[in-house]
Amino acid sequence: MQFSLKRAAWSRVWLVALAGYAVQNALFPSVAMATHEADHRFTVEGYVCGADGKGVADIEVLVKDTKISYGQVVKTNGDGYYKAAFHLHNDNLGDPLLVEAKGEQQNHKIQFDPKDLEAERKLKVNFGTGCDTSAPPAWLWWGVGAVAAAAGGVVAMKVVRSQRKHERANGKSQGKRKT
């Protein structure tokens, strides 16, 4: 019995640690996950929304630096969010940028402060009307829910263990009183 309780306790510890690690990486991604250093990375991100203002999943978005003829196609996630990262240099400042989704094109220029080598260089481009981008992303809710469920499981196990211990103590003391 002692061995199985210890194993169950370690299982809960690992579950909580794993959930915490997942939430930490989701909320605070490490710099090591970046594809380029900040002074060489330019990110284009945004939402593609339908007429109802909700994000549309699995929409292809073309993001292209038309001066150097480099581009990429990315797909929106379940919330309609997309993100494309480019390896650009300071001499790409002012290059024309084409962003296209659902047949709609938007023309922008690559803008950033070439002297700032640490700030994230990015541009937000949304498509559709009424994109509600103020709500937290779905992965955040799932992460918070997983941590809450793990914490609830630990508390429930503590309560059950305390009740069993109390019942055993009451059973022993009642037995002594009867004799």
N, C-alpha and C positions, 0 to 999 in steps of 0.2 A: 504494500500500500504506500509506504514512504517513497519508494522509487518512482511510482507512477505519479504521485503528487509533485515530486521534484521535476519530472519530465514535463508534466502539464504546465508547471510554473515557468520553466524555461521556454516552452512553446509560446506562452503568452508574451514573455519578454521579447522573444524574437519577432513575434507578430507586431508588437508595438514599435520596436526598433525599425522594422521594415517599413511600416506605415509612416513613421516619422521621417525616414530617409526619403521616401517617395515624395512626401509633401515638401520637405526642404529643397529637394532638387527641382520640384515644380515651381516653387515660389522664388527660389534664389538659385537659378542655374549658374554653374561655375563658368569662369572665363575659359576653362579648358574645353568647354563644349563649343566655343565659337569657332567658325571656320577660318576667320582671318583676324588679325589684330584690328583694334578699333579704328586706327588711322588708315586702314586699307579696306574696311568693310563698309558697304552702303546697303542699307536695308530698305526695301519697299514693302509696306504692309497695309492692310486695311480689311474692309468687309465688303462682301457682295450681298446685297439685300434684295428681296422681292418687293412687290407692290405693297405687301402688308407690313413692310418694315422689318421683317425677320430675316436672319441670315439664311442664305441658300447654300446647301452642301454640294460638294463635288462639281463645282464650276471651275473650268480652266481659266486661269488668268495669265496673260502674256505680259511680261515686263522686259523691256528691251531698251538698251542704250543704242540709239540709232546712229550715233556718230561712229562707234567702233563696231557696229553690227553684232553686238553680243546681247543675247537675251535668254530668258528661260520661261518655261511654262510651269506653273504650280497650280495645285487644286485647293479649293476652299475646304475647310473642315466642317464638322456638323453645325458649327455656329456661324458659318459663312466667312470665317477668318482665313486670310492667306498671308504668307510671308515669303519673300524672295530676297536672298542675300547675294551681293555682288562683290567681287574683288576689284576695287577701283583705287586710283591714285589721285593725288592732288591735281594733276593735269586733266582729270576728267571733270573738274568743276565746270559747271555750265553746260555740259553735254545735254543734248535733247533726250528725253526719256518718254517712251511710249508705254502706256499701261492700258491693256484691253481686256474686257470681260463682258460676256453676253452680247457681243457685237458692238458694245459701246467703247469708244476710244477716248483716252484723256492724254493730253500732251503736257509734260512738265519739264523742268530743268533740274539737273542734279545740283543741289545746293548744300553747302556745309562750310564751316570755318576751317580753312586749311591749316591754320595755326594751332587749332585745338586737336591734339593727337589722342585724347582720351574719351571725349564725349561720343556717344553713339551717333553715327551719321545715318539718318533715316528720313523717310518720307511716308506720310500716311495718305493713301488714296482709297476712297470708298466709292462703291458703285451702288446705284439704286437710291430709293428715297426712304427717309426715316430710319436709317440704320441705327438701332439702339445699341451703341457700343459702351454705354455707361455700366451695364450689368457685368458682374464678374464672369469670367469664362466658366464653362461647365466643368472643366477639370478641377477648378478650385473647389467647387461644391462637392465633387466626388472625393477629393482628398480630405476635406474637412469631415465629411461623413464617415470615411474610413477610419480616421483618427478617433472620432467620437464613438464609433462602434467598438473599436479596440479598447478604448478607455472604459466604456460601459461593460464590456466583457470582463475586464479585470476587476472592476468594482463588484459586479455580480458574483464572480468567483470568490471574492473576499467575504461577501455577505453570506453566501452558501457555506463556506468553510467555517465562518464564525457561528452560524446556526447549528451546524453539525457538532462543533466542539461544545457548544452550550448544551445541546441535547445529550451528548455523552456524559457531560459533567452532571446534569440533572438525573440521568439514569443511574449513575453510580451512587449519588448521594441519597436517592430515594431507596435504593436497594439496601443501604446501610441503616436507614431509619426503620425499615420493616423488620429487621432481625433483632 
